[in-house]
């Protein structure tokens, strides 16, 4: 994949990138111009592997980047 394909012109509030890695959710602080922005990066993993039925996330967002937090509630 070319680097141009990965270039993003703005910072998203949520970035969901599924992969074969173990699930995770993390608040990432990014510097843009003169200010700092936060983005929540979510890897839900795969929907189902082997015996389990998958991982689900519940997102509650109230539009305040300063008070942004994230956690995994439960893996089923």
N, C-alpha and C positions, 0 to 999 in steps of 0.2 A: 504494500500500500504506500502511496506517495505521501510525503509530509504535507502537501497541499490538501489532501483529502482529510487530514486530521486537524486542520486549522479552523478554529471557531472565532467568529467575529465578535461574539458577546459571551458573557459568563452566565450559564444557566443557574436557576435556583436549585434544580434537581438534575442530576446526570445519572441515568440508569444504564449500566453496561453489564449485561449478563455474560458470564464466562464459566468455565469448568472449575475455576478456583472456588474455595469455600466462600460462602456468603459473607458479606460485610456491609456496613454502612458507616460513613465517616463524614464529618464536617471538615471541609477543606477551606483554608483561608488563602485568598489570592490577592495579589497586588495588581491593580489596574489603574494606570495613570497616577493621579495624586491620592487615590483612595484605596481602601481595602474592601473586598467583597468576600462573602462566604457562599459556598455551594455545598450541597449535600450530594455525595457520591455514593451510589447504591449498586452493589453487585448481588443480585438475588441468587446467584449460582444457577444451577439447572433446576427446572421445575420438579423433576423427580429423578432419583438415582436409586437403583436397587429396590430395597424394601420400603423406604420412606415415601411420603406423598409430596414432599417439597417444602419450600420456605416461602412464607408470605410476609409482607410488610404492611403496616398501617401507617400512613403519612398524615400528620396533622400540621398544617401550615397556616400561619396567621399573618404572613406578609412582613414580618420584622426580622431582617437579616441579623441584627444585633443580638437577638435572643434565640438564634437558631441552635437546636440540638438534635441529636439522633440516637436511637438505640434499637436493638433487635428485641422484640417482645417475646417471640416464640418461634421455634423451628419445629415443624411437625414431621 
